[in-house]
Structure formats: C-alpha cells, structure tokens
Amino acid sequence: MNSLIWIMISTFIISLISFIGIFTLALKDKLLDKIVLLLVSLSAGALMGGAFLHLLPESVELSEGLDVFLFVLVGFALFFLIEKVLHWRHCHKGECKVHTFTYMNLIGDSIHNFIDGLIMATSFVISIPLGMTTTMAIALHEIPQEIGDFGVLIYGGFTKKKALVLNFLTALTAVLGGLIGFFISNMVENVKLIILPFAAGGFLYIAASDLIPEIRKETSLKKSMIYFGIFIVGIFIMYAVRFIVPE
C-alpha cells in the first residue's frame, strides 16, 4: 500500500505540470524558444538515460527468460503507431495544425498521460527508487510537452482558462493510469516484465524521433553544442540518480 501512496502523489504532481503553460504567456517568443529547446535537450537526455540506465537493466534483471528487447521494439512501434493514428506529436514551437487538431491533441495527450501513469505505477511497485527515477524522467519530458500543448490549445481558439482546464483534465489520466497500473501489477506479475521494456521503447521513441530532431533544427554550431551539453546533463542526471536513490 505504501507504493500506492507514492503512485498517487507522483502522478498527481505530474498532472500539475500541465499548468506550466500559463507562465509562458509573459515571455517573448524568442526567449520562449530558447528556454523550450533547453528543456527539450534536457528531457531527451533524461529519457535516454532513464531507458538505458534504469528501465532496461531492471527489465533484464526481472526478465525470467522473457525476450526483453522484443518488448522494447514493441513499445517503440506502438508509440510510433499512436503518433501516426492519432496525429500525436509535441509542438515545441507552435508549428502544429490548429483548430480541429486541438481535439486530436487532447485525445492523444490523454492516452500518452495514461501510459505514463501505467509506467510510473509499475516502476513504484517494483521499487520506490525506480519509481522516483521514472517519475523524474517523465517530469522533465512533460514540461516542454505541456508548454507546447497549451500553445496549441490557445492557437486553436480556446481561452486561456479553458485551455488550462482541458490540459489539466487530460493530464489527470496519468492518475487513472497509475491506479490501474498498481492493481494490474499486483494481480498479474508478468505485467511488470512487459511494461518496463515497453516503457523503455517509448522513452527511446520520444527522444529519438521527436525531441532530438527538434534540437537538430538549430543551425548555429555554438547553440548546438550548448543543447548537446544539456542533453549530456540529462543523461548524467539519470546516472547520478542511481547513487542518490540506490536500489
């Protein structure tokens, strides 16, 4: 039951990140672009580090003969499918289509947050430190995503208040995912062995296909090196967490 408390608190905190969009309204576009790209670089490194340094090692350790890397590929492929079918993607610079797309964005974001909740729940059931690490990686990724999502809703015609409320409601699906993940993980032992490598595949997909391409758009060598440095910092944070919150 202790893990359930951690799951509820962590998923709710992740949901609260959806309100960060309101703080971006006072920033100029150029400054916002710089801040978002720094966050994108950090989250890309954190997701890669989370996958390779935490989720995959834990998956291999618990594998019990299961083909861990097959589930990694399944996770990677399913996140690709979600993106293609639901047109879900992160809109860091407000380049997404608007109006009708806003509702598709809300649907896609709800599914994405629900999956985040499942991943966090499974991680906490296995161990509190793994859950904390996974939550940190997801949180770093959610910040630039929620800024983008808020921008899409505003550009799509929603008022600031309605955009914040809708963004928060979609974010709350992480709490639902956390609850369902907790009870499924306790009832079906093999769920943990599937969701962790699945999560690793999803982390790798988001970092490699969505976040890193955003960074690559930068043409300035100096800025590119800064973003690369922040990317490495993200990986290092995930590495350092292994010593800060040891298993």
VEXMAR-369867 format. One record per residue (C-alpha): residue in one letter; x negated, y negated, z. Coordinates in steps of 0.1 Angstrom, whole numbers, plus 5000, padded with zeros to 4 digits. Layout:
<nodes>
> A|X|Y|Z $
...
</nodes>
This chain:
<nodes>
> M|5000|5000|5000 $
> N|4970|4977|5005 $
> S|4963|4979|4968 $
> L|4999|4969|4960 $
> I|4994|4937|4981 $
> W|4962|4929|4961 $
> I|4980|4936|4928 $
> M|5009|4913|4937 $
> I|4987|4884|4948 $
> S|4963|4887|4919 $
> T|4990|4890|4892 $
> F|5008|4860|4906 $
> I|4976|4839|4907 $
> I|4970|4849|4870 $
> S|5006|4838|4863 $
> L|5000|4804|4879 $
> I|4972|4797|4854 $
> S|5000|4790|4829 $
> F|5004|4756|4845 $
> I|4969|4745|4835 $
> G|4982|4732|4802 $
> I|4997|4701|4818 $
> F|4962|4689|4828 $
> T|4951|4688|4792 $
> L|4976|4661|4782 $
> A|4955|4633|4796 $
> L|4923|4645|4777 $
> K|4913|4632|4743 $
> D|4913|4658|4715 $
> K|4875|4658|4710 $
> L|4868|4663|4747 $
> L|4895|4690|4750 $
> D|4880|4708|4720 $
> K|4846|4708|4737 $
> I|4860|4720|4771 $
> V|4881|4747|4754 $
> L|4851|4761|4734 $
> L|4830|4762|4766 $
> L|4858|4782|4782 $
> V|4862|4804|4752 $
> S|4824|4812|4752 $
> L|4826|4820|4790 $
> S|4856|4842|4786 $
> A|4842|4860|4756 $
> G|4811|4869|4777 $
> A|4832|4878|4807 $
> L|4854|4902|4786 $
> M|4824|4919|4770 $
> G|4807|4922|4804 $
> G|4839|4934|4820 $
> A|4843|4961|4794 $
> F|4807|4973|4792 $
> L|4796|4968|4828 $
> H|4828|4978|4847 $
> L|4857|4994|4829 $
> L|4837|5018|4807 $
> P|4813|5030|4834 $
> E|4843|5036|4857 $
> S|4861|5054|4829 $
> V|4832|5077|4822 $
> E|4828|5084|4859 $
> L|4865|5094|4862 $
> S|4868|5110|4827 $
> E|4871|5146|4838 $
> G|4865|5158|4803 $
> L|4887|5133|4786 $
> D|4874|5115|4755 $
> V|4869|5081|4770 $
> F|4857|5064|4738 $
> L|4886|5077|4718 $
> F|4909|5058|4742 $
> V|4887|5027|4737 $
> L|4893|5029|4700 $
> V|4930|5034|4706 $
> G|4931|5003|4728 $
> F|4911|4983|4702 $
> A|4935|4995|4674 $
> L|4967|4988|4694 $
> F|4956|4953|4703 $
> F|4950|4948|4665 $
> L|4985|4961|4658 $
> I|5001|4938|4684 $
> E|4984|4909|4668 $
> K|4995|4918|4633 $
> V|5031|4928|4641 $
> L|5038|4900|4665 $
> H|5015|4874|4649 $
> W|5000|4870|4684 $
> R|4967|4851|4685 $
> H|4951|4824|4706 $
> C|4955|4789|4694 $
> H|4925|4771|4709 $
> K|4926|4741|4686 $
> G|4963|4739|4679 $
> E|4959|4754|4645 $
> C|4988|4779|4648 $
> K|5020|4776|4629 $
> V|5047|4759|4650 $
> H|5085|4757|4653 $
> T|5097|4793|4645 $
> F|5062|4806|4656 $
> T|5067|4794|4691 $
> Y|5092|4821|4699 $
> M|5070|4848|4684 $
> N|5042|4833|4705 $
> L|5063|4837|4737 $
> I|5071|4873|4728 $
> G|5035|4882|4721 $
> D|5023|4864|4752 $
> S|5048|4883|4774 $
> I|5035|4916|4761 $
> H|4999|4905|4765 $
> N|5005|4894|4801 $
> F|5024|4926|4809 $
> I|4995|4947|4796 $
> D|4971|4925|4818 $
> G|4993|4934|4848 $
> L|4991|4971|4840 $
> I|4953|4969|4837 $
> M|4949|4950|4869 $
> A|4971|4974|4888 $
> T|4952|5005|4876 $
> S|4919|4988|4885 $
> F|4931|4980|4920 $
> V|4944|5015|4925 $
> I|4910|5029|4917 $
> S|4892|5004|4939 $
> I|4896|4968|4952 $
> P|4862|4957|4939 $
> L|4871|4970|4904 $
> G|4904|4952|4906 $
> M|4887|4919|4916 $
> T|4863|4922|4887 $
> T|4890|4929|4862 $
> T|4911|4900|4876 $
> M|4882|4877|4872 $
> A|4876|4887|4836 $
> I|4913|4882|4828 $
> A|4915|4849|4846 $
> L|4885|4835|4826 $
> H|4902|4845|4794 $
> E|4937|4832|4805 $
> I|4925|4796|4809 $
> P|4917|4788|4773 $
> Q|4946|4810|4761 $
> E|4972|4792|4783 $
> I|4959|4758|4771 $
> G|4964|4770|4736 $
> D|4999|4784|4743 $
> F|5010|4752|4760 $
> G|4998|4732|4730 $
> V|5017|4754|4706 $
> L|5050|4750|4725 $
> I|5046|4712|4726 $
> Y|5038|4711|4689 $
> G|5067|4733|4683 $
> G|5092|4708|4696 $
> F|5096|4718|4733 $
> T|5095|4691|4760 $
> K|5066|4693|4785 $
> K|5089|4706|4812 $
> K|5105|4733|4791 $
> A|5071|4743|4777 $
> L|5057|4747|4813 $
> V|5087|4767|4824 $
> L|5087|4790|4794 $
> N|5049|4795|4796 $
> F|5052|4804|4833 $
> L|5081|4828|4827 $
> T|5061|4847|4801 $
> A|5031|4847|4825 $
> L|5052|4863|4852 $
> T|5054|4895|4831 $
> A|5019|4902|4845 $
> V|5036|4907|4879 $
> L|5061|4931|4864 $
> G|5032|4949|4847 $
> G|5014|4951|4880 $
> L|5043|4966|4898 $
> I|5050|4992|4871 $
> G|5013|4999|4868 $
> F|5010|5005|4905 $
> F|5038|5031|4907 $
> I|5029|5048|4875 $
> S|4992|5051|4886 $
> N|5002|5067|4918 $
> M|5027|5091|4902 $
> V|5006|5101|4872 $
> E|4969|5105|4880 $
> N|4958|5106|4843 $
> V|4973|5072|4836 $
> K|4943|5056|4852 $
> L|4919|5076|4830 $
> I|4938|5063|4799 $
> I|4945|5027|4808 $
> L|4909|5018|4818 $
> P|4893|5027|4785 $
> F|4924|5013|4767 $
> A|4917|4980|4786 $
> A|4881|4981|4776 $
> G|4891|4984|4739 $
> G|4915|4955|4743 $
> F|4888|4934|4760 $
> L|4864|4941|4732 $
> Y|4890|4933|4705 $
> I|4899|4900|4720 $
> A|4863|4889|4725 $
> A|4851|4902|4691 $
> S|4880|4893|4668 $
> D|4894|4862|4684 $
> L|4871|4844|4708 $
> I|4837|4849|4691 $
> P|4849|4838|4657 $
> E|4861|4805|4673 $
> I|4826|4799|4686 $
> R|4811|4808|4652 $
> K|4830|4779|4636 $
> E|4806|4755|4652 $
> T|4781|4742|4626 $
> S|4758|4723|4650 $
> L|4728|4745|4660 $
> K|4724|4727|4693 $
> K|4761|4732|4702 $
> S|4760|4768|4690 $
> M|4731|4775|4713 $
> I|4750|4759|4742 $
> Y|4780|4781|4735 $
> F|4758|4811|4732 $
> G|4742|4803|4765 $
> I|4776|4800|4782 $
> F|4785|4834|4766 $
> I|4755|4850|4782 $
> V|4765|4833|4815 $
> G|4799|4851|4812 $
> I|4781|4884|4808 $
> F|4758|4876|4837 $
> I|4787|4868|4860 $
> M|4802|4902|4853 $
> Y|4768|4918|4860 $
> A|4764|4898|4893 $
> V|4798|4908|4905 $
> R|4785|4944|4907 $
> F|4763|4933|4936 $
> I|4786|4908|4951 $
> V|4815|4932|4954 $
> P|4798|4967|4953 $
> E|4820|4998|4948 $
</nodes>
